[in-house]
Amino acid sequence: MAITYKRDETFTGKRKSTMPDPESEGGTKEIESDVIDIIVTFTDGTITHTRNVNVCFEADGTTYDEAATKERIEQVMLGVQNKMALGLIQ
């Protein structure tokens, strides 16, 4: 079976996460962080591997480059595929 990937999020430059709220016992709070990556899940048959992949920017260093990011994900996918074939990712 061929390896495939799915972007688990759309790049916005921000990511929300939940953490324990020190001011509320048992409570949580949501925080937003600046990021330069997206979460991607790679699948080959029954094996799945989720990891962060850095996004690409245009020459100005600030404009997100969708086409280059897609190419970067595909490059990472080849490395993940090799590791799956070697049994390093199970």
matplotlib code that plots the C-alpha trace (Angstrom):
import matplotlib.pyplot as plt

x = [0.0, 1.2, 1.8, -0.6, -0.8, -3.5, -3.0, -4.5, -4.8, -4.6, -1.6, -2.6, 0.6, -1.2, -2.2, -4.6, -3.9, -5.4, -3.4, -4.3, -5.6, -3.5, -6.2, -9.0, -8.5, -9.3, -10.0, -8.3, -7.6, -6.9, -3.8, -2.8, 0.8, 2.7, 3.9, 5.8, 4.6, 1.5, 0.5, 0.4, -0.6, 1.1, -0.6, 0.7, -1.8, -2.5, 0.5, -0.1, 2.5, 1.6, 4.3, 4.9, 6.2, 7.8, 6.0, 7.8, 7.8, 8.6, 11.8, 10.5, 10.5, 7.0, 4.6, 3.4, 4.2, 1.5, 3.2, 6.6, 5.0, 3.2, 6.5, 8.1, 5.4, 6.0, 9.7, 9.0, 6.6, 9.4, 11.5, 8.6, 7.9, 11.6, 11.4, 8.1, 9.8, 12.7, 10.3, 11.5, 8.0, 5.4]
y = [0.0, 3.5, 6.0, 9.0, 12.1, 14.3, 17.8, 17.9, 21.6, 24.6, 26.9, 30.2, 31.0, 30.3, 27.1, 26.8, 24.3, 23.5, 23.5, 23.1, 26.4, 27.1, 29.4, 26.8, 23.4, 20.7, 23.5, 24.1, 27.2, 27.6, 29.4, 30.5, 30.2, 31.4, 28.5, 27.9, 24.3, 22.2, 18.8, 16.1, 12.4, 9.9, 6.5, 3.3, 0.5, 0.2, 2.3, 5.9, 8.5, 12.1, 14.8, 18.5, 19.6, 23.1, 25.3, 27.2, 31.0, 33.0, 34.9, 37.8, 35.4, 36.3, 35.2, 31.6, 29.5, 26.9, 25.1, 24.9, 23.6, 20.9, 19.9, 19.9, 17.6, 15.2, 15.2, 14.4, 11.7, 9.9, 9.9, 8.6, 5.9, 4.7, 4.6, 2.6, 0.2, -0.3, -0.9, 2.3, 3.7, 1.1]
z = [0.0, -0.8, 2.0, 2.1, 4.3, 5.8, 7.1, 10.5, 10.5, 8.2, 8.7, 10.2, 12.2, 15.4, 17.3, 20.2, 23.0, 26.4, 29.6, 33.3, 34.9, 38.0, 39.3, 39.0, 40.5, 37.9, 35.4, 32.1, 30.0, 26.3, 25.1, 21.6, 20.5, 17.4, 15.3, 12.0, 11.5, 10.8, 12.2, 9.5, 9.8, 7.5, 6.9, 5.3, 5.6, 9.3, 10.5, 11.2, 12.3, 13.3, 13.4, 13.0, 9.7, 9.3, 6.7, 4.0, 3.4, 0.3, -0.1, 2.1, 5.0, 6.1, 3.3, 3.6, 0.5, 0.1, -2.9, -1.2, 2.0, 0.0, -1.5, 2.0, 3.3, 0.4, 1.2, 4.8, 3.7, 1.8, 5.0, 7.1, 4.4, 4.7, 8.5, 8.3, 5.8, 8.2, 11.1, 12.9, 12.9, 13.8]

ax = plt.figure().add_subplot(projection="3d")
ax.plot(x, y, z, "-o")
ax.set_aspect("equal")
plt.show()
